[in-house]
Amino acid sequence: MNPTLEEVYSLVLTQWPLVAGAYALLWAGMVVYVGMALKRLGALSRQLEVLEAAVARRSGNE
């Protein structure tokens, strides 16, 4: 095998825990982000329902 490839493979094989850790942090961050977005979406949905009810009450009084 080419000595350059041997050196590259030896570096890659010794550093795989760091790469795996980086991917784990990336996925954890994405899960947290999506969870926060879904929570905010639920809150906005509830606010929209309250607003629609208020508009319906106001339209019914006129």
PyMOL commands that place a pseudoatom at each C-alpha (Angstrom):
pseudoatom trace, name=CA, resn=MET, resi=1, chain=A, elem=C, hetatm=0, pos=[0.000, 0.000, 0.000]
pseudoatom trace, name=CA, resn=ASN, resi=2, chain=A, elem=C, hetatm=0, pos=[1.053, 3.559, -0.633]
pseudoatom trace, name=CA, resn=PRO, resi=3, chain=A, elem=C, hetatm=0, pos=[2.808, 5.073, 2.447]
pseudoatom trace, name=CA, resn=THR, resi=4, chain=A, elem=C, hetatm=0, pos=[0.698, 8.226, 2.162]
pseudoatom trace, name=CA, resn=LEU, resi=5, chain=A, elem=C, hetatm=0, pos=[-2.512, 6.188, 2.268]
pseudoatom trace, name=CA, resn=GLU, resi=6, chain=A, elem=C, hetatm=0, pos=[-1.214, 4.224, 5.242]
pseudoatom trace, name=CA, resn=GLU, resi=7, chain=A, elem=C, hetatm=0, pos=[-0.608, 7.470, 7.120]
pseudoatom trace, name=CA, resn=VAL, resi=8, chain=A, elem=C, hetatm=0, pos=[-4.037, 8.855, 6.213]
pseudoatom trace, name=CA, resn=TYR, resi=9, chain=A, elem=C, hetatm=0, pos=[-5.802, 5.645, 7.246]
pseudoatom trace, name=CA, resn=SER, resi=10, chain=A, elem=C, hetatm=0, pos=[-3.882, 5.509, 10.519]
pseudoatom trace, name=CA, resn=LEU, resi=11, chain=A, elem=C, hetatm=0, pos=[-4.950, 9.078, 11.311]
pseudoatom trace, name=CA, resn=VAL, resi=12, chain=A, elem=C, hetatm=0, pos=[-8.572, 8.393, 10.397]
pseudoatom trace, name=CA, resn=LEU, resi=13, chain=A, elem=C, hetatm=0, pos=[-8.762, 5.209, 12.422]
pseudoatom trace, name=CA, resn=THR, resi=14, chain=A, elem=C, hetatm=0, pos=[-7.340, 6.873, 15.535]
pseudoatom trace, name=CA, resn=GLN, resi=15, chain=A, elem=C, hetatm=0, pos=[-9.591, 9.943, 15.281]
pseudoatom trace, name=CA, resn=TRP, resi=16, chain=A, elem=C, hetatm=0, pos=[-12.956, 8.213, 14.684]
pseudoatom trace, name=CA, resn=PRO, resi=17, chain=A, elem=C, hetatm=0, pos=[-14.200, 8.860, 18.265]
pseudoatom trace, name=CA, resn=LEU, resi=18, chain=A, elem=C, hetatm=0, pos=[-13.913, 12.596, 17.657]
pseudoatom trace, name=CA, resn=VAL, resi=19, chain=A, elem=C, hetatm=0, pos=[-15.829, 12.351, 14.395]
pseudoatom trace, name=CA, resn=ALA, resi=20, chain=A, elem=C, hetatm=0, pos=[-18.513, 10.198, 16.015]
pseudoatom trace, name=CA, resn=GLY, resi=21, chain=A, elem=C, hetatm=0, pos=[-18.759, 12.669, 18.897]
pseudoatom trace, name=CA, resn=ALA, resi=22, chain=A, elem=C, hetatm=0, pos=[-19.141, 15.574, 16.496]
pseudoatom trace, name=CA, resn=TYR, resi=23, chain=A, elem=C, hetatm=0, pos=[-21.957, 13.801, 14.668]
pseudoatom trace, name=CA, resn=ALA, resi=24, chain=A, elem=C, hetatm=0, pos=[-23.617, 12.948, 17.988]
pseudoatom trace, name=CA, resn=LEU, resi=25, chain=A, elem=C, hetatm=0, pos=[-23.504, 16.609, 19.035]
pseudoatom trace, name=CA, resn=LEU, resi=26, chain=A, elem=C, hetatm=0, pos=[-24.899, 17.630, 15.662]
pseudoatom trace, name=CA, resn=TRP, resi=27, chain=A, elem=C, hetatm=0, pos=[-27.824, 15.199, 15.955]
pseudoatom trace, name=CA, resn=ALA, resi=28, chain=A, elem=C, hetatm=0, pos=[-28.502, 16.211, 19.555]
pseudoatom trace, name=CA, resn=GLY, resi=29, chain=A, elem=C, hetatm=0, pos=[-28.567, 19.850, 18.507]
pseudoatom trace, name=CA, resn=MET, resi=30, chain=A, elem=C, hetatm=0, pos=[-30.956, 19.092, 15.667]
pseudoatom trace, name=CA, resn=VAL, resi=31, chain=A, elem=C, hetatm=0, pos=[-33.288, 17.166, 17.984]
pseudoatom trace, name=CA, resn=VAL, resi=32, chain=A, elem=C, hetatm=0, pos=[-33.324, 20.040, 20.475]
pseudoatom trace, name=CA, resn=TYR, resi=33, chain=A, elem=C, hetatm=0, pos=[-33.949, 22.573, 17.686]
pseudoatom trace, name=CA, resn=VAL, resi=34, chain=A, elem=C, hetatm=0, pos=[-36.830, 20.586, 16.210]
pseudoatom trace, name=CA, resn=GLY, resi=35, chain=A, elem=C, hetatm=0, pos=[-38.309, 20.070, 19.690]
pseudoatom trace, name=CA, resn=MET, resi=36, chain=A, elem=C, hetatm=0, pos=[-38.187, 23.790, 20.391]
pseudoatom trace, name=CA, resn=ALA, resi=37, chain=A, elem=C, hetatm=0, pos=[-39.732, 24.563, 17.001]
pseudoatom trace, name=CA, resn=LEU, resi=38, chain=A, elem=C, hetatm=0, pos=[-42.576, 22.113, 17.626]
pseudoatom trace, name=CA, resn=LYS, resi=39, chain=A, elem=C, hetatm=0, pos=[-43.182, 23.588, 21.080]
pseudoatom trace, name=CA, resn=ARG, resi=40, chain=A, elem=C, hetatm=0, pos=[-43.349, 27.088, 19.600]
pseudoatom trace, name=CA, resn=LEU, resi=41, chain=A, elem=C, hetatm=0, pos=[-45.657, 25.862, 16.836]
pseudoatom trace, name=CA, resn=GLY, resi=42, chain=A, elem=C, hetatm=0, pos=[-48.031, 24.442, 19.451]
pseudoatom trace, name=CA, resn=ALA, resi=43, chain=A, elem=C, hetatm=0, pos=[-48.038, 27.730, 21.349]
pseudoatom trace, name=CA, resn=LEU, resi=44, chain=A, elem=C, hetatm=0, pos=[-48.754, 29.659, 18.158]
pseudoatom trace, name=CA, resn=SER, resi=45, chain=A, elem=C, hetatm=0, pos=[-51.598, 27.296, 17.348]
pseudoatom trace, name=CA, resn=ARG, resi=46, chain=A, elem=C, hetatm=0, pos=[-53.178, 27.928, 20.747]
pseudoatom trace, name=CA, resn=GLN, resi=47, chain=A, elem=C, hetatm=0, pos=[-52.782, 31.690, 20.308]
pseudoatom trace, name=CA, resn=LEU, resi=48, chain=A, elem=C, hetatm=0, pos=[-54.430, 31.474, 16.895]
pseudoatom trace, name=CA, resn=GLU, resi=49, chain=A, elem=C, hetatm=0, pos=[-57.397, 29.589, 18.370]
pseudoatom trace, name=CA, resn=VAL, resi=50, chain=A, elem=C, hetatm=0, pos=[-57.841, 32.266, 21.045]
pseudoatom trace, name=CA, resn=LEU, resi=51, chain=A, elem=C, hetatm=0, pos=[-57.612, 35.018, 18.425]
pseudoatom trace, name=CA, resn=GLU, resi=52, chain=A, elem=C, hetatm=0, pos=[-60.151, 33.288, 16.178]
pseudoatom trace, name=CA, resn=ALA, resi=53, chain=A, elem=C, hetatm=0, pos=[-62.542, 32.919, 19.117]
pseudoatom trace, name=CA, resn=ALA, resi=54, chain=A, elem=C, hetatm=0, pos=[-62.146, 36.611, 19.974]
pseudoatom trace, name=CA, resn=VAL, resi=55, chain=A, elem=C, hetatm=0, pos=[-62.820, 37.632, 16.378]
pseudoatom trace, name=CA, resn=ALA, resi=56, chain=A, elem=C, hetatm=0, pos=[-65.866, 35.363, 16.248]
pseudoatom trace, name=CA, resn=ARG, resi=57, chain=A, elem=C, hetatm=0, pos=[-67.244, 36.877, 19.491]
pseudoatom trace, name=CA, resn=ARG, resi=58, chain=A, elem=C, hetatm=0, pos=[-66.632, 40.397, 18.229]
pseudoatom trace, name=CA, resn=SER, resi=59, chain=A, elem=C, hetatm=0, pos=[-68.257, 39.668, 14.871]
pseudoatom trace, name=CA, resn=GLY, resi=60, chain=A, elem=C, hetatm=0, pos=[-71.246, 38.106, 16.590]
pseudoatom trace, name=CA, resn=ASN, resi=61, chain=A, elem=C, hetatm=0, pos=[-71.857, 41.190, 18.749]
pseudoatom trace, name=CA, resn=GLU, resi=62, chain=A, elem=C, hetatm=0, pos=[-72.050, 43.611, 15.817]
for i in range(1, 62): cmd.bond("trace and resi %d" % i, "trace and resi %d" % (i + 1))
show_as sticks, trace
zoom trace
